[in-house]
Amino acid sequence: MKKWLLILAVTLAANAAQAQVKFETAATDNVREMAIKQGKLVFIDLYASWCPPCRMMSRHVFSRKDVGKFMDERFVAAKYDTDKEPGKTLLARYGEGAIPLYLVFDTNGELLGRMQGASSAEEFMAGIRKILKSRNGAEKNRGQLKR
């Protein structure tokens, strides 16, 4: 019986680990290369360990299975501390000083959209969908202009 409980606990822990958003910590160029190979966009979370809204997002949004699945289907996600490089440089370039800050890039390094501050999981995914929708609309319009 104890053996089965141990197996069940390990299985549940493995599933829980897979349920959350998988954040890379590799250099930005490496993250972009991963996105190219996987045919995905790049999502960057700029945070700080001392930031209560950042911790709330980690605990209550990025830990959810539905958010993890949603993000994994579309992005290679990376997470950078704004008190260290490259987070400090990314915040200076794309932010207005406030965190958390979320950036969405295509694989050419073009910023497609940004979101700032904490939100519910539903609001977060709606914001990401809005960025993706505006990207798809822009691509469609570029295609029509080329004709």
WOKAJO-V654711 format. One record per run of one state. SS is the DSSP state (h for helix, s for strand, l for the rest). FROM is the first residue (numbers start at 1). LEN is the number of residues. If there is no record, write none. Layout:
# WOKAJO-V654711
ss,from,len
SS,FROM,LEN
SS,FROM,LEN
This chain:
# WOKAJO-V654711
ss,from,len
l,1,1
h,2,18
l,20,3
s,23,2
l,25,3
h,28,11
l,39,2
s,41,7
l,48,4
h,52,9
l,61,4
h,65,10
s,75,7
l,82,5
h,87,8
l,95,6
s,101,5
l,106,5
s,111,6
l,117,4
h,121,26
l,147,1
